[in-house]
């Protein structure tokens, strides 16, 4: 009995999913490129900041342990 109810729900699920996918506004090539460049640039900046902090902390720990 439950099998027949599940079979009736599946087509409406996929129809609903198809309708939702039609509502998606995909970014154009230029917007995708700008966002990708922004992600890479921010990643590089954060990486440099982490490297600088790592160097400072390493220097501080070496200084403290050498006392």
PQR file with spaces between the fields and no chain letter, atoms N, CA, C, O and H, PARSE charges and radii, in Angstrom:
ATOM       1  N    UNK     1       0.812   -1.191    0.000 -0.4000 1.5000
ATOM       2  CA   UNK     1       0.000    0.000    0.000 -0.0000 2.0000
ATOM       3  C    UNK     1       0.863    1.265    0.000  0.5500 1.7000
ATOM       4  O    UNK     1       0.534    2.254   -0.655 -0.5500 1.4000
ATOM       5  N    UNK     2       1.957    1.217    0.735 -0.4000 1.5000
ATOM       6  CA   UNK     2       2.843    2.372    0.795 -0.0000 2.0000
ATOM       7  C    UNK     2       3.572    2.574   -0.530  0.5500 1.7000
ATOM       8  O    UNK     2       3.926    3.698   -0.884 -0.5500 1.4000
ATOM       9  H    UNK     2       2.224    0.413    1.267  0.4000 1.0000
ATOM      10  N    UNK     3       3.796    1.474   -1.264 -0.4000 1.5000
ATOM      11  CA   UNK     3       4.496    1.582   -2.541 -0.0000 2.0000
ATOM      12  C    UNK     3       3.726    2.436   -3.541  0.5500 1.7000
ATOM      13  O    UNK     3       4.324    3.223   -4.274 -0.5500 1.4000
ATOM      14  H    UNK     3       3.508    0.561   -0.977  0.4000 1.0000
ATOM      15  N    UNK     4       2.412    2.288   -3.574 -0.4000 1.5000
ATOM      16  CA   UNK     4       1.624    3.065   -4.522 -0.0000 2.0000
ATOM      17  C    UNK     4       1.621    4.548   -4.153  0.5500 1.7000
ATOM      18  O    UNK     4       1.570    5.403   -5.038 -0.5500 1.4000
ATOM      19  H    UNK     4       1.926    1.649   -2.978  0.4000 1.0000
ATOM      20  N    UNK     5       1.677    4.862   -2.858 -0.4000 1.5000
ATOM      21  CA   UNK     5       1.736    6.261   -2.429 -0.0000 2.0000
ATOM      22  C    UNK     5       3.082    6.881   -2.787  0.5500 1.7000
ATOM      23  O    UNK     5       3.155    8.044   -3.186 -0.5500 1.4000
ATOM      24  H    UNK     5       1.718    4.167   -2.139  0.4000 1.0000
ATOM      25  N    UNK     6       4.159    6.083   -2.639 -0.4000 1.5000
ATOM      26  CA   UNK     6       5.483    6.596   -2.993 -0.0000 2.0000
ATOM      27  C    UNK     6       5.588    6.844   -4.489  0.5500 1.7000
ATOM      28  O    UNK     6       6.208    7.819   -4.912 -0.5500 1.4000
ATOM      29  H    UNK     6       4.099    5.138   -2.316  0.4000 1.0000
ATOM      30  N    UNK     7       5.000    5.987   -5.283 -0.4000 1.5000
ATOM      31  CA   UNK     7       5.054    6.159   -6.738 -0.0000 2.0000
ATOM      32  C    UNK     7       4.310    7.417   -7.171  0.5500 1.7000
ATOM      33  O    UNK     7       4.699    8.054   -8.150 -0.5500 1.4000
ATOM      34  H    UNK     7       4.496    5.194   -4.939  0.4000 1.0000
ATOM      35  N    UNK     8       3.266    7.779   -6.472 -0.4000 1.5000
ATOM      36  CA   UNK     8       2.523    8.991   -6.809 -0.0000 2.0000
ATOM      37  C    UNK     8       3.311   10.241   -6.401  0.5500 1.7000
ATOM      38  O    UNK     8       3.194   11.278   -7.054 -0.5500 1.4000
ATOM      39  H    UNK     8       2.950    7.261   -5.677  0.4000 1.0000
ATOM      40  N    UNK     9       4.108   10.158   -5.338 -0.4000 1.5000
ATOM      41  CA   UNK     9       4.869   11.313   -4.864 -0.0000 2.0000
ATOM      42  C    UNK     9       6.086   11.599   -5.737  0.5500 1.7000
ATOM      43  O    UNK     9       6.487   12.754   -5.881 -0.5500 1.4000
ATOM      44  H    UNK     9       4.203    9.315   -4.807  0.4000 1.0000
ATOM      45  N    UNK    10       6.664   10.582   -6.305 -0.4000 1.5000
ATOM      46  CA   UNK    10       7.905   10.767   -7.067 -0.0000 2.0000
ATOM      47  C    UNK    10       7.734   11.690   -8.275  0.5500 1.7000
ATOM      48  O    UNK    10       8.535   12.611   -8.436 -0.5500 1.4000
ATOM      49  H    UNK    10       6.339    9.644   -6.187  0.4000 1.0000
ATOM      50  N    UNK    11       6.736   11.490   -9.123 -0.4000 1.5000
ATOM      51  CA   UNK    11       6.614   12.399  -10.274 -0.0000 2.0000
ATOM      52  C    UNK    11       6.409   13.852   -9.847  0.5500 1.7000
ATOM      53  O    UNK    11       6.957   14.758  -10.475 -0.5500 1.4000
ATOM      54  H    UNK    11       6.085   10.742   -8.992  0.4000 1.0000
ATOM      55  N    UNK    12       5.639   14.086   -8.803 -0.4000 1.5000
ATOM      56  CA   UNK    12       5.428   15.466   -8.379 -0.0000 2.0000
ATOM      57  C    UNK    12       6.709   16.049   -7.776  0.5500 1.7000
ATOM      58  O    UNK    12       6.959   17.250   -7.885 -0.5500 1.4000
ATOM      59  H    UNK    12       5.194   13.351   -8.292  0.4000 1.0000
ATOM      60  N    UNK    13       7.515   15.199   -7.143 -0.4000 1.5000
ATOM      61  CA   UNK    13       8.798   15.657   -6.597 -0.0000 2.0000
ATOM      62  C    UNK    13       9.710   16.121   -7.727  0.5500 1.7000
ATOM      63  O    UNK    13      10.299   17.200   -7.663 -0.5500 1.4000
ATOM      64  H    UNK    13       7.312   14.224   -7.055  0.4000 1.0000
ATOM      65  N    UNK    14       9.817   15.297   -8.754 -0.4000 1.5000
ATOM      66  CA   UNK    14      10.691   15.652   -9.861 -0.0000 2.0000
ATOM      67  C    UNK    14      10.151   16.839  -10.657  0.5500 1.7000
ATOM      68  O    UNK    14      10.932   17.640  -11.171 -0.5500 1.4000
ATOM      69  H    UNK    14       9.338   14.421   -8.807  0.4000 1.0000
ATOM      70  N    UNK    15       8.839   16.960  -10.765 -0.4000 1.5000
ATOM      71  CA   UNK    15       8.261   18.130  -11.425 -0.0000 2.0000
ATOM      72  C    UNK    15       8.573   19.390  -10.620  0.5500 1.7000
ATOM      73  O    UNK    15       8.901   20.434  -11.184 -0.5500 1.4000
ATOM      74  H    UNK    15       8.205   16.309  -10.348  0.4000 1.0000
ATOM      75  N    UNK    16       8.468   19.279   -9.300 -0.4000 1.5000
ATOM      76  CA   UNK    16       8.790   20.417   -8.444 -0.0000 2.0000
ATOM      77  C    UNK    16      10.259   20.787   -8.534  0.5500 1.7000
ATOM      78  O    UNK    16      10.612   21.966   -8.569 -0.5500 1.4000
ATOM      79  H    UNK    16       8.201   18.431   -8.842  0.4000 1.0000
ATOM      80  N    UNK    17      11.117   19.767   -8.573 -0.4000 1.5000
ATOM      81  CA   UNK    17      12.548   20.015   -8.687 -0.0000 2.0000
ATOM      82  C    UNK    17      12.865   20.690  -10.023  0.5500 1.7000
ATOM      83  O    UNK    17      13.683   21.608  -10.080 -0.5500 1.4000
ATOM      84  H    UNK    17      10.830   18.809   -8.545  0.4000 1.0000
ATOM      85  N    UNK    18      12.225   20.237  -11.081 -0.4000 1.5000
ATOM      86  CA   UNK    18      12.437   20.833  -12.402 -0.0000 2.0000
ATOM      87  C    UNK    18      11.986   22.291  -12.402  0.5500 1.7000
ATOM      88  O    UNK    18      12.650   23.149  -12.984 -0.5500 1.4000
ATOM      89  H    UNK    18      11.560   19.491  -11.035  0.4000 1.0000
ATOM      90  N    UNK    19      10.860   22.571  -11.752 -0.4000 1.5000
ATOM      91  CA   UNK    19      10.363   23.945  -11.677 -0.0000 2.0000
ATOM      92  C    UNK    19      11.329   24.833  -10.895  0.5500 1.7000
ATOM      93  O    UNK    19      11.547   25.988  -11.261 -0.5500 1.4000
ATOM      94  H    UNK    19      10.321   21.874  -11.279  0.4000 1.0000
ATOM      95  N    UNK    20      11.907   24.299   -9.824 -0.4000 1.5000
ATOM      96  CA   UNK    20      12.862   25.081   -9.033 -0.0000 2.0000
ATOM      97  C    UNK    20      14.140   25.348   -9.824  0.5500 1.7000
ATOM      98  O    UNK    20      14.709   26.436   -9.734 -0.5500 1.4000
ATOM      99  H    UNK    20      11.731   23.360   -9.527  0.4000 1.0000
ATOM     100  N    UNK    21      14.594   24.364  -10.596 -0.4000 1.5000
ATOM     101  CA   UNK    21      15.796   24.562  -11.405 -0.0000 2.0000
ATOM     102  C    UNK    21      15.582   25.624  -12.473  0.5500 1.7000
ATOM     103  O    UNK    21      16.527   26.312  -12.857 -0.5500 1.4000
ATOM     104  H    UNK    21      14.132   23.480  -10.669  0.4000 1.0000
ATOM     105  N    UNK    22      14.358   25.764  -12.955 -0.4000 1.5000
ATOM     106  CA   UNK    22      14.072   26.798  -13.951 -0.0000 2.0000
ATOM     107  C    UNK    22      14.147   28.191  -13.347  0.5500 1.7000
ATOM     108  O    UNK    22      14.351   29.167  -14.069 -0.5500 1.4000
ATOM     109  H    UNK    22      13.590   25.205  -12.643  0.4000 1.0000
ATOM     110  N    UNK    23      13.984   28.298  -12.025 -0.4000 1.5000
ATOM     111  CA   UNK    23      14.038   29.592  -11.351 -0.0000 2.0000
ATOM     112  C    UNK    23      15.462   30.076  -11.095  0.5500 1.7000
ATOM     113  O    UNK    23      15.676   31.248  -10.785 -0.5500 1.4000
ATOM     114  H    UNK    23      13.819   27.505  -11.439  0.4000 1.0000
ATOM     115  N    UNK    24      16.430   29.179  -11.224 -0.4000 1.5000
ATOM     116  CA   UNK    24      17.825   29.535  -10.947 -0.0000 2.0000
ATOM     117  C    UNK    24      18.318   30.509  -12.005  0.5500 1.7000
ATOM     118  O    UNK    24      18.116   30.301  -13.201 -0.5500 1.4000
ATOM     119  H    UNK    24      16.257   28.227  -11.476  0.4000 1.0000
ATOM     120  N    UNK    25      18.966   31.573  -11.552 -0.4000 1.5000
ATOM     121  CA   UNK    25      19.595   32.534  -12.468 -0.0000 2.0000
ATOM     122  C    UNK    25      21.099   32.282  -12.403  0.5500 1.7000
ATOM     123  O    UNK    25      21.759   32.632  -11.424 -0.5500 1.4000
ATOM     124  H    UNK    25      19.131   31.743  -10.580  0.4000 1.0000
ATOM     125  N    UNK    26      21.622   31.678  -13.450 -0.4000 1.5000
ATOM     126  CA   UNK    26      23.029   31.341  -13.475 -0.0000 2.0000
ATOM     127  C    UNK    26      23.846   32.584  -13.838  0.5500 1.7000
ATOM     128  O    UNK    26      23.430   33.365  -14.694 -0.5500 1.4000
ATOM     129  H    UNK    26      21.085   31.394  -14.245  0.4000 1.0000
ATOM     130  N    UNK    27      25.001   32.777  -13.198 -0.4000 1.5000
ATOM     131  CA   UNK    27      25.826   33.938  -13.518 -0.0000 2.0000
ATOM     132  C    UNK    27      26.447   33.803  -14.910  0.5500 1.7000
ATOM     133  O    UNK    27      26.704   32.700  -15.392 -0.5500 1.4000
ATOM     134  H    UNK    27      25.339   32.143  -12.502  0.4000 1.0000
ATOM     135  N    UNK    28      26.679   34.949  -15.536 -0.4000 1.5000
ATOM     136  CA   UNK    28      27.302   34.909  -16.848 -0.0000 2.0000
ATOM     137  C    UNK    28      28.810   34.713  -16.694  0.5500 1.7000
ATOM     138  O    UNK    28      29.333   34.675  -15.580 -0.5500 1.4000
ATOM     139  H    UNK    28      26.471   35.845  -15.144  0.4000 1.0000
ATOM     140  N    UNK    29      29.487   34.592  -17.811 -0.4000 1.5000
ATOM     141  CA   UNK    29      30.918   34.288  -17.805 -0.0000 2.0000
ATOM     142  C    UNK    29      31.729   35.378  -17.104  0.5500 1.7000
ATOM     143  O    UNK    29      32.658   35.073  -16.355 -0.5500 1.4000
ATOM     144  H    UNK    29      29.062   34.623  -18.716  0.4000 1.0000
ATOM     145  N    UNK    30      31.383   36.643  -17.340 -0.4000 1.5000
ATOM     146  CA   UNK    30      32.130   37.756  -16.757 -0.0000 2.0000
ATOM     147  C    UNK    30      31.965   37.783  -15.237  0.5500 1.7000
ATOM     148  O    UNK    30      32.940   38.007  -14.519 -0.5500 1.4000
ATOM     149  H    UNK    30      30.629   36.891  -17.948  0.4000 1.0000
ATOM     150  N    UNK    31      30.773   37.563  -14.747 -0.4000 1.5000
ATOM     151  CA   UNK    31      30.543   37.554  -13.303 -0.0000 2.0000
ATOM     152  C    UNK    31      31.285   36.401  -12.645  0.5500 1.7000
ATOM     153  O    UNK    31      31.855   36.557  -11.565 -0.5500 1.4000
ATOM     154  H    UNK    31      29.982   37.381  -15.331  0.4000 1.0000
ATOM     155  N    UNK    32      31.278   35.241  -13.300 -0.4000 1.5000
ATOM     156  CA   UNK    32      31.994   34.080  -12.774 -0.0000 2.0000
ATOM     157  C    UNK    32      33.488   34.357  -12.715  0.5500 1.7000
ATOM     158  O    UNK    32      34.149   33.998  -11.740 -0.5500 1.4000
ATOM     159  H    UNK    32      30.816   35.114  -14.177  0.4000 1.0000
ATOM     160  N    UNK    33      34.022   34.987  -13.741 -0.4000 1.5000
ATOM     161  CA   UNK    33      35.447   35.308  -13.775 -0.0000 2.0000
ATOM     162  C    UNK    33      35.806   36.292  -12.664  0.5500 1.7000
ATOM     163  O    UNK    33      36.814   36.109  -11.982 -0.5500 1.4000
ATOM     164  H    UNK    33      33.485   35.279  -14.533  0.4000 1.0000
ATOM     165  N    UNK    34      34.998   37.330  -12.472 -0.4000 1.5000
ATOM     166  CA   UNK    34      35.257   38.316  -11.421 -0.0000 2.0000
ATOM     167  C    UNK    34      35.228   37.673  -10.043  0.5500 1.7000
ATOM     168  O    UNK    34      36.085   37.948   -9.204 -0.5500 1.4000
ATOM     169  H    UNK    34      34.179   37.480  -13.026  0.4000 1.0000
ATOM     170  N    UNK    35      34.241   36.817   -9.813 -0.4000 1.5000
ATOM     171  CA   UNK    35      34.131   36.167   -8.511 -0.0000 2.0000
ATOM     172  C    UNK    35      35.289   35.195   -8.283  0.5500 1.7000
ATOM     173  O    UNK    35      35.784   35.072   -7.163 -0.5500 1.4000
ATOM     174  H    UNK    35      33.544   36.594  -10.495  0.4000 1.0000
ATOM     175  N    UNK    36      35.714   34.516   -9.324 -0.4000 1.5000
ATOM     176  CA   UNK    36      36.845   33.589   -9.198 -0.0000 2.0000
ATOM     177  C    UNK    36      38.129   34.340   -8.877  0.5500 1.7000
ATOM     178  O    UNK    36      38.915   33.904   -8.037 -0.5500 1.4000
ATOM     179  H    UNK    36      35.312   34.616  -10.234  0.4000 1.0000
ATOM     180  N    UNK    37      38.340   35.469   -9.547 -0.4000 1.5000
ATOM     181  CA   UNK    37      39.529   36.290   -9.274 -0.0000 2.0000
ATOM     182  C    UNK    37      39.481   36.813   -7.841  0.5500 1.7000
ATOM     183  O    UNK    37      40.507   36.845   -7.161 -0.5500 1.4000
ATOM     184  H    UNK    37      37.701   35.824  -10.229  0.4000 1.0000
ATOM     185  N    UNK    38      38.309   37.221   -7.378 -0.4000 1.5000
ATOM     186  CA   UNK    38      38.176   37.707   -6.003 -0.0000 2.0000
ATOM     187  C    UNK    38      38.499   36.609   -5.005  0.5500 1.7000
ATOM     188  O    UNK    38      39.173   36.865   -4.007 -0.5500 1.4000
ATOM     189  H    UNK    38      37.476   37.195   -7.930  0.4000 1.0000
ATOM     190  N    UNK    39      38.033   35.397   -5.253 -0.4000 1.5000
ATOM     191  CA   UNK    39      38.305   34.280   -4.334 -0.0000 2.0000
ATOM     192  C    UNK    39      39.796   33.980   -4.285  0.5500 1.7000
ATOM     193  O    UNK    39      40.354   33.778   -3.207 -0.5500 1.4000
ATOM     194  H    UNK    39      37.486   35.189   -6.063  0.4000 1.0000
ATOM     195  N    UNK    40      40.441   33.949   -5.441 -0.4000 1.5000
ATOM     196  CA   UNK    40      41.881   33.663   -5.479 -0.0000 2.0000
ATOM     197  C    UNK    40      42.657   34.769   -4.786  0.5500 1.7000
ATOM     198  O    UNK    40      43.580   34.487   -4.021 -0.5500 1.4000
ATOM     199  H    UNK    40      39.987   34.112   -6.317  0.4000 1.0000
ATOM     200  N    UNK    41      42.300   36.029   -5.038 -0.4000 1.5000
ATOM     201  CA   UNK    41      43.018   37.152   -4.422 -0.0000 2.0000
ATOM     202  C    UNK    41      42.859   37.136   -2.904  0.5500 1.7000
ATOM     203  O    UNK    41      43.834   37.332   -2.180 -0.5500 1.4000
ATOM     204  H    UNK    41      41.551   36.259   -5.659  0.4000 1.0000
ATOM     205  N    UNK    42      41.662   36.910   -2.426 -0.4000 1.5000
ATOM     206  CA   UNK    42      41.436   36.876   -0.982 -0.0000 2.0000
ATOM     207  C    UNK    42      42.179   35.696   -0.368  0.5500 1.7000
ATOM     208  O    UNK    42      42.729   35.813    0.727 -0.5500 1.4000
ATOM     209  H    UNK    42      40.870   36.751   -3.015  0.4000 1.0000
ATOM     210  N    UNK    43      42.201   34.562   -1.061 -0.4000 1.5000
ATOM     211  CA   UNK    43      42.928   33.393   -0.556 -0.0000 2.0000
ATOM     212  C    UNK    43      44.418   33.687   -0.427  0.5500 1.7000
ATOM     213  O    UNK    43      45.049   33.296    0.554 -0.5500 1.4000
ATOM     214  H    UNK    43      41.755   34.467   -1.951  0.4000 1.0000
ATOM     215  N    UNK    44      44.979   34.376   -1.418 -0.4000 1.5000
ATOM     216  CA   UNK    44      46.400   34.726   -1.365 -0.0000 2.0000
ATOM     217  C    UNK    44      46.670   35.690   -0.203  0.5500 1.7000
ATOM     218  O    UNK    44      47.643   35.517    0.530 -0.5500 1.4000
ATOM     219  H    UNK    44      44.466   34.693   -2.216  0.4000 1.0000
ATOM     220  N    UNK    45      45.821   36.692   -0.035 -0.4000 1.5000
ATOM     221  CA   UNK    45      45.998   37.663    1.049 -0.0000 2.0000
ATOM     222  C    UNK    45      45.906   36.970    2.409  0.5500 1.7000
ATOM     223  O    UNK    45      46.734   37.211    3.287 -0.5500 1.4000
ATOM     224  H    UNK    45      45.030   36.833   -0.631  0.4000 1.0000
ATOM     225  N    UNK    46      44.911   36.119    2.582 -0.4000 1.5000
ATOM     226  CA   UNK    46      44.774   35.409    3.861 -0.0000 2.0000
ATOM     227  C    UNK    46      45.973   34.491    4.082  0.5500 1.7000
ATOM     228  O    UNK    46      46.465   34.382    5.205 -0.5500 1.4000
ATOM     229  H    UNK    46      44.238   35.923    1.869  0.4000 1.0000
ATOM     230  N    UNK    47      46.446   33.833    3.032 -0.4000 1.5000
ATOM     231  CA   UNK    47      47.636   32.981    3.146 -0.0000 2.0000
ATOM     232  C    UNK    47      48.859   33.764    3.588  0.5500 1.7000
ATOM     233  O    UNK    47      49.629   33.290    4.423 -0.5500 1.4000
ATOM     234  H    UNK    47      46.046   33.921    2.120  0.4000 1.0000
ATOM     235  N    UNK    48      49.047   34.964    3.033 -0.4000 1.5000
ATOM     236  CA   UNK    48      50.184   35.808    3.418 -0.0000 2.0000
ATOM     237  C    UNK    48      50.048   36.248    4.874  0.5500 1.7000
ATOM     238  O    UNK    48      51.029   36.249    5.618 -0.5500 1.4000
ATOM     239  H    UNK    48      48.422   35.349    2.355  0.4000 1.0000
ATOM     240  N    UNK    49      48.844   36.619    5.279 -0.4000 1.5000
ATOM     241  CA   UNK    49      48.630   37.028    6.671 -0.0000 2.0000
ATOM     242  C    UNK    49      48.928   35.876    7.619  0.5500 1.7000
ATOM     243  O    UNK    49      49.566   36.072    8.653 -0.5500 1.4000
ATOM     244  H    UNK    49      48.047   36.618    4.675  0.4000 1.0000
ATOM     245  N    UNK    50      48.472   34.675    7.275 -0.4000 1.5000
ATOM     246  CA   UNK    50      48.739   33.514    8.126 -0.0000 2.0000
ATOM     247  C    UNK    50      50.236   33.224    8.175  0.5500 1.7000
ATOM     248  O    UNK    50      50.762   32.882    9.234 -0.5500 1.4000
ATOM     249  H    UNK    50      47.954   34.516    6.434  0.4000 1.0000
ATOM     250  N    UNK    51      50.930   33.354    7.045 -0.4000 1.5000
ATOM     251  CA   UNK    51      52.373   33.114    7.018 -0.0000 2.0000
ATOM     252  C    UNK    51      53.109   34.121    7.891  0.5500 1.7000
ATOM     253  O    UNK    51      54.040   33.755    8.609 -0.5500 1.4000
ATOM     254  H    UNK    51      50.503   33.631    6.184  0.4000 1.0000
ATOM     255  N    UNK    52      52.703   35.384    7.839 -0.4000 1.5000
ATOM     256  CA   UNK    52      53.339   36.413    8.667 -0.0000 2.0000
ATOM     257  C    UNK    52      53.086   36.133   10.148  0.5500 1.7000
ATOM     258  O    UNK    52      54.008   36.206   10.960 -0.5500 1.4000
ATOM     259  H    UNK    52      51.947   35.682    7.256  0.4000 1.0000
ATOM     260  N    UNK    53      51.849   35.814   10.498 -0.4000 1.5000
ATOM     261  CA   UNK    53      51.543   35.496   11.894 -0.0000 2.0000
ATOM     262  C    UNK    53      52.309   34.266   12.358  0.5500 1.7000
ATOM     263  O    UNK    53      52.784   34.221   13.493 -0.5500 1.4000
ATOM     264  H    UNK    53      51.100   35.755    9.839  0.4000 1.0000
ATOM     265  N    UNK    54      52.430   33.275   11.495 -0.4000 1.5000
ATOM     266  CA   UNK    54      53.190   32.070   11.838 -0.0000 2.0000
ATOM     267  C    UNK    54      54.651   32.408   12.107  0.5500 1.7000
ATOM     268  O    UNK    54      55.246   31.902   13.059 -0.5500 1.4000
ATOM     269  H    UNK    54      52.044   33.312   10.573  0.4000 1.0000
ATOM     270  N    UNK    55      55.218   33.252   11.276 -0.4000 1.5000
ATOM     271  CA   UNK    55      56.612   33.655   11.465 -0.0000 2.0000
ATOM     272  C    UNK    55      56.781   34.413   12.782  0.5500 1.7000
ATOM     273  O    UNK    55      57.728   34.163   13.529 -0.5500 1.4000
ATOM     274  H    UNK    55      54.734   33.663   10.503  0.4000 1.0000
ATOM     275  N    UNK    56      55.869   35.333   13.062 -0.4000 1.5000
ATOM     276  CA   UNK    56      55.955   36.122   14.298 -0.0000 2.0000
ATOM     277  C    UNK    56      55.807   35.218   15.520  0.5500 1.7000
ATOM     278  O    UNK    56      56.567   35.343   16.480 -0.5500 1.4000
ATOM     279  H    UNK    56      55.100   35.536   12.456  0.4000 1.0000
ATOM     280  N    UNK    57      54.839   34.316   15.487 -0.4000 1.5000
ATOM     281  CA   UNK    57      54.634   33.415   16.626 -0.0000 2.0000
ATOM     282  C    UNK    57      55.830   32.484   16.790  0.5500 1.7000
ATOM     283  O    UNK    57      56.266   32.223   17.911 -0.5500 1.4000
ATOM     284  H    UNK    57      54.222   34.215   14.707  0.4000 1.0000
ATOM     285  N    UNK    58      56.358   31.987   15.687 -0.4000 1.5000
ATOM     286  CA   UNK    58      57.538   31.118   15.741 -0.0000 2.0000
ATOM     287  C    UNK    58      58.717   31.872   16.352  0.5500 1.7000
ATOM     288  O    UNK    58      59.430   31.326   17.194 -0.5500 1.4000
ATOM     289  H    UNK    58      56.005   32.199   14.776  0.4000 1.0000
ATOM     290  N    UNK    59      58.925   33.103   15.941 -0.4000 1.5000
ATOM     291  CA   UNK    59      60.009   33.913   16.485 -0.0000 2.0000
ATOM     292  C    UNK    59      59.788   34.154   17.970  0.5500 1.7000
ATOM     293  O    UNK    59      60.728   34.070   18.761 -0.5500 1.4000
ATOM     294  H    UNK    59      58.345   33.546   15.256  0.4000 1.0000
ATOM     295  N    UNK    60      58.551   34.452   18.354 -0.4000 1.5000
ATOM     296  CA   UNK    60      58.243   34.690   19.757 -0.0000 2.0000
ATOM     297  C    UNK    60      58.459   33.466   20.613  0.5500 1.7000
ATOM     298  O    UNK    60      59.010   33.567   21.709 -0.5500 1.4000
ATOM     299  H    UNK    60      57.787   34.521   17.711  0.4000 1.0000
ATOM     300  N    UNK    61      58.035   32.312   20.135 -0.4000 1.5000
ATOM     301  CA   UNK    61      58.229   31.071   20.905 -0.0000 2.0000
ATOM     302  C    UNK    61      59.715   30.743   21.004  0.5500 1.7000
ATOM     303  O    UNK    61      60.179   30.338   22.070 -0.5500 1.4000
ATOM     304  H    UNK    61      57.587   32.231   19.245  0.4000 1.0000
ATOM     305  N    UNK    62      60.466   30.906   19.928 -0.4000 1.5000
ATOM     306  CA   UNK    62      61.914   30.654   19.978 -0.0000 2.0000
ATOM     307  C    UNK    62      62.594   31.626   20.938  0.5500 1.7000
ATOM     308  O    UNK    62      63.523   31.242   21.649 -0.5500 1.4000
ATOM     309  H    UNK    62      60.089   31.235   19.062  0.4000 1.0000
ATOM     310  N    UNK    63      62.144   32.871   20.968 -0.4000 1.5000
ATOM     311  CA   UNK    63      62.732   33.853   21.872 -0.0000 2.0000
ATOM     312  C    UNK    63      62.453   33.478   23.327  0.5500 1.7000
ATOM     313  O    UNK    63      63.339   33.540   24.179 -0.5500 1.4000
ATOM     314  H    UNK    63      61.389   33.183   20.391  0.4000 1.0000
ATOM     315  N    UNK    64      61.200   33.086   23.595 -0.4000 1.5000
ATOM     316  CA   UNK    64      60.825   32.730   24.959 -0.0000 2.0000
ATOM     317  C    UNK    64      61.545   31.460   25.423  0.5500 1.7000
ATOM     318  O    UNK    64      61.983   31.379   26.571 -0.5500 1.4000
ATOM     319  H    UNK    64      60.481   33.036   22.902  0.4000 1.0000
ATOM     320  N    UNK    65      61.665   30.486   24.548 -0.4000 1.5000
ATOM     321  CA   UNK    65      62.312   29.235   24.953 -0.0000 2.0000
ATOM     322  C    UNK    65      63.829   29.362   25.049  0.5500 1.7000
ATOM     323  O    UNK    65      64.471   28.515   25.671 -0.5500 1.4000
ATOM     324  H    UNK    65      61.309   30.551   23.616  0.4000 1.0000
ATOM     325  N    UNK    66      64.416   30.392   24.455 -0.4000 1.5000
ATOM     326  CA   UNK    66      65.875   30.561   24.541 -0.0000 2.0000
ATOM     327  C    UNK    66      66.297   31.299   25.795  0.5500 1.7000
ATOM     328  O    UNK    66      67.489   31.374   26.094 -0.5500 1.4000
ATOM     329  H    UNK    66      63.894   31.080   23.950  0.4000 1.0000
ATOM     330  N    UNK    67      65.351   31.840   26.530 -0.4000 1.5000
ATOM     331  CA   UNK    67      65.685   32.586   27.749 -0.0000 2.0000
ATOM     332  C    UNK    67      66.083   31.646   28.851  0.5500 1.7000
ATOM     333  O    UNK    67      66.400   32.088   29.956 -0.5500 1.4000
ATOM     334  H    UNK    67      64.383   31.779   26.287  0.4000 1.0000
